[in-house]
């Protein structure tokens, strides 16, 4: 270990800077959410939402839409910001994730080299097949609540977490 704190409280999040920026986008409609079985990259084998790294000069939202188009060959519609995720890994890697939700899409979800589409009822999300942090913030997103989350991971293991829903208006 290279001195990275193992708790959320041990990190100065005001000075924290991510190694990379990424997005996730979840399409939620008719009581179901579109997830993927990730086939490549960080989290390969896990169930997640379509997403990936932000390209230079790209906005978070544009990157989220592009990733869905690349991974599932569809274009999301009714896109809105859902939350922010901050991941610190004990090996020093740091990732900022912008989370979006969409109410629809055009096209047909299609399996690609990167991802296989999977529809789940919102009351049957397969948390055991997902990253450990998902069960902490995903219900907020499904309920339409904005949120922020801070997490410390060692490999695939979550060591500590804090999730804060946005205040209700």
C-alpha positions in Angstrom: 0.0 0.0 0.0 1.3 3.5 -0.9 -0.2 5.5 1.9 -3.7 5.9 0.5 -6.2 6.2 3.4 -8.5 3.2 3.8 -11.5 5.2 4.9 -13.6 7.9 3.3 -13.0 10.2 6.3 -9.2 9.8 5.9 -9.2 11.5 2.4 -9.2 15.2 1.9 -11.9 15.2 -0.8 -11.5 19.0 -1.3 -8.0 18.4 -2.6 -8.7 15.0 -4.2 -8.2 14.9 -8.0 -9.3 11.9 -10.1 -6.8 10.0 -12.3 -9.7 9.6 -14.8 -13.2 10.8 -15.3 -16.0 8.5 -16.5 -19.7 8.2 -16.8 -22.6 5.7 -16.3 -26.0 6.0 -17.9 -29.1 4.0 -16.9 -32.2 3.8 -19.0 -35.3 3.4 -16.7 -38.7 2.9 -18.3 -41.9 0.9 -17.6 -40.6 -0.3 -14.3 -37.4 -1.7 -15.7 -33.7 -0.6 -15.9 -31.4 -1.4 -18.8 -28.1 -2.8 -17.4 -25.2 -4.5 -19.1 -22.9 -7.4 -18.5 -19.5 -5.7 -19.0 -17.2 -7.7 -21.2 -14.0 -5.6 -21.2 -12.1 -3.1 -19.1 -12.6 -2.1 -15.4 -15.4 -4.3 -13.9 -15.4 -6.9 -16.7 -17.8 -9.7 -15.8 -19.9 -7.5 -13.6 -23.4 -6.2 -14.2 -23.3 -2.4 -14.5 -24.7 0.5 -16.6 -23.3 1.4 -19.9 -20.5 3.9 -19.5 -16.8 4.7 -19.8 -14.1 7.3 -19.8 -14.7 10.9 -20.8 -12.7 11.9 -23.9 -10.7 15.2 -23.8 -13.0 18.2 -24.5 -16.2 16.1 -24.0 -18.8 17.0 -21.5 -19.9 14.3 -19.0 -23.4 14.1 -20.6 -22.0 13.8 -24.1 -19.6 11.1 -23.0 -22.5 9.2 -21.3 -24.6 9.3 -24.5 -21.6 8.3 -26.7 -20.8 5.3 -24.4 -24.4 4.0 -24.6 -24.3 4.4 -28.4 -20.9 2.5 -28.6 -21.8 -0.2 -26.1 -25.5 -1.0 -27.0 -26.0 0.7 -30.4 -28.9 2.9 -29.1 -29.3 6.6 -28.4 -30.7 7.5 -25.0 -33.5 10.1 -24.7 -34.8 12.1 -21.8 -31.3 12.2 -20.2 -30.8 13.9 -16.8 -28.0 14.1 -14.3 -28.5 11.6 -11.4 -25.4 11.8 -9.3 -21.7 12.0 -8.7 -19.4 9.2 -7.6 -15.8 9.5 -6.3 -13.7 6.4 -6.1 -10.3 6.1 -4.4 -8.5 2.8 -4.9 -5.7 1.9 -2.4 -3.3 1.4 -5.4 -3.5 5.2 -6.0 -6.0 5.1 -8.9 -8.8 7.7 -8.5 -12.0 7.8 -10.6 -14.8 10.4 -10.8 -18.0 9.1 -12.2 -20.9 11.2 -13.4 -24.2 9.2 -13.3 -27.1 9.9 -15.7 -30.5 8.4 -16.0 -32.7 8.4 -19.2 -36.3 7.7 -19.7 -36.1 6.2 -23.2 -34.0 5.4 -26.3 -34.1 5.1 -30.0 -32.9 1.9 -31.7 -32.6 -1.7 -30.5 -30.3 -2.7 -27.6 -27.7 -4.9 -29.2 -24.8 -6.9 -27.8 -21.4 -5.6 -28.8 -17.7 -6.5 -28.1 -18.0 -4.4 -24.9 -21.4 -5.2 -23.4 -24.4 -7.5 -23.4 -27.8 -5.7 -22.7 -29.9 -6.9 -19.7 -33.3 -5.7 -18.6 -34.2 -6.0 -14.9 -37.3 -5.0 -13.0 -36.4 -2.1 -10.7 -37.4 -4.3 -7.7 -35.1 -7.1 -8.9 -31.7 -5.4 -9.6 -28.9 -8.0 -9.3 -26.8 -6.3 -6.7 -24.8 -9.4 -6.0 -23.4 -9.3 -9.5 -22.6 -5.6 -9.4 -19.9 -3.4 -7.7 -20.5 -3.3 -3.9 -21.2 0.5 -3.9 -24.1 0.1 -6.3 -26.5 -1.1 -3.6 -25.9 2.1 -1.6 -26.7 4.7 -4.3 -28.7 2.8 -7.0 -32.0 2.9 -5.1 -31.6 6.7 -4.8 -31.2 6.9 -8.6 -34.1 4.6 -9.2 -36.3 6.8 -6.9 -35.3 10.0 -8.9 -33.2 11.4 -6.0 -29.8 13.0 -6.9 -26.9 11.8 -4.8 -23.2 12.0 -4.2 -21.0 9.1 -3.1 -17.5 8.7 -1.9 -15.8 5.2 -1.8 -12.5 3.6 -1.0 -11.8 0.3 -2.7 -9.0 -2.2 -2.6 -9.3 -4.0 -6.0 -12.9 -5.2 -6.1 -13.4 -4.9 -2.4 -15.1 -1.8 -0.9 -13.4 -0.8 2.3 -15.5 2.3 3.2 -18.3 4.3 1.8 -20.4 7.4 2.3 -23.5 8.3 0.2 -25.5 11.5 0.6 -28.8 12.1 -1.1 -29.5 15.6 -2.4 -31.9 17.5 -0.1 -35.5 17.3 -1.1 -36.9 20.6 -2.3 
